Amino acid sequence: MENSSADSFSTRVRIPPSPLKRPSSWSQEEEDWEAVARTTMKVKVYRNLHKKCWSVMNPKTRRVIMHADAVCLADAKFIVSQAGRERVLREKAKNVHAYACGFLVESTPESATMVETSYNPYRFPHFFDKETLDPRHEAGFAVLKPDGRLYSSVG
């Protein structure tokens, strides 16, 4: 699922607040993205540190359905299990407890303004914008890149 538009986006451009909320100002491209988001599969994605890729899970069965170098999500939500985070802090050992959840899509609109988003259990109990350190709980779109970085749309 390589995504050429994810590799060429600028750090801050414009995107609607969520692909599933339809503002009257949406362009045809943005309405097309809403249709794509509604017809794709909802997944949970986490960084697999052993395989150096993204593991994509079916949230209902909680089974990994594929591994991918890059993933694009629409209507993304960033979830942190507080119990899992507390275990990391207590045991000083990594475990899977933070996910990006959303609808699997092929790519994101080129008009999307993206910011680098990160999670560090030792710094914050939530995902955050790496530049401003503001909390990030959801985004219209998220791009999970092969190098392990996560970018999310703002707007």
N, C-alpha and C positions, 0 to 999 in steps of 0.2 A: 504494500500500500504506500509506495513512495508518493510524495506530494510535492510537485514542483512549485505550486503557489506558496506552500508553507516555507520553502527555502528562500523565497524572494520577497517576503512581506517586509514592510517597513515597521519600525518599532511602535509608532502611534499613528493610526489613521482612523476612519469612522466605521462603526458597525452598530446595528440596532441592539437594544438591550438583551433580547433573547429571540432565537429563531421561531419559537412557538407562541410568542406574543406579537400580534400583527399591528404595528403602528400604521396610521393612514399614510405616512410618508414613505413607506417601503417601495423600493424599486422592483421591477420585474425579477431581477436577479435574486433579490432577497426573498420574494415570494416563492421562487423556485426552490430556494434553500429550505424554506419551511416545509414544502411538499416532500423533499428528500428526507428531512429529519423525521417526519411522521411515518415514513415507510421503511425505515431501517431498524436495525436491532439495537435494543438498549443493552449496554455492557458496563462492566467495571474494569478499569485498567490500572495496573500497578507496574512499577519498574522491577524487573527480575534481575537482581544483582549477580546471580550465578551465570545466567545465560547472556547477560548484557543486552537485553531486549525488553520489550513491553509484553507482559502477559495480559491477555484479554479474556475476561471471565463472563460467563452467563450469570447474571445476578440471581436468577431463580434457582438454578442448580448448583451454583457456587463452584462450577468446574471451569478449568481453563479450556477455552475452545480454540485458541490459537496463540502463537507468538508472532510478534511483528516488530520490525525495525522502527516503524513510524506509525502513528495512529492519529486520526482526526475525529473529533467528537463534536456533535451539535448539542445544544442545551446542556452543557457540562455543569456538573456539581462536584465540588471537591470535599471529600468525606474523610474524616479522621476518627478512628475508634479511640476514644479517650482511655479505655481499659488497655488497649494495645500500646498506646503512647506511655501510659504509666508503667507498664511492664518494661518497655525500653529504658525508661529513666531509672527504674529500680535495678534491672539486671545488666544494663549497659551492653545489651546485645540486640541486634536488629531483628525485627520481625515485620511481617506484612500487616500494616494497620492503617494505611492511608491509600486512598483510591481517587481516581478521576472517573466519574460516572457520567454516562450520556449516551447519545445515539451515534452509532458508528456511521461515518460518512466518508466518501472518497477524498474530499478536499474542502477547504473553507473558501468563502467569497474573497476575492482579491481586495475588496473594500474594507476588510476587517483590520481594525487597530489591535495589534497584539502586544502584550507585555510579558516579559519573562516572569514566570510564577514558580515558586519553589515551596518545599516543605522540609523543615528540620525540627525533629521532635525536641531537641535541646534548646531551641530558640523560642518557638511559638507552638501553641496547641492547634494551629490551623495552617492552611496554605497561605502564602503571602506574595505580594508583588516584590520582586527582588530589588527594584529601584527605590520605591517609596516605603516599603515594609508594611503597606496597608494590607489588611486581611483580604483574602480572595476565597469566597465560598461558592461562587458560581460564575459562569460566563456563557455568552451566546455560543462561542466556539472555543475549542481547545486543540492545540497541536502538540503531540508528544513526539519529539524528534529522536533520530537514531543515536545522538550523542547523550541521551538521557535528560535533555532539557524539556521543560514544559512551557508552552506559551498559551496565554488565554486572552480572549477578546475583551475589550473594555468599551463602555459606552452606555 
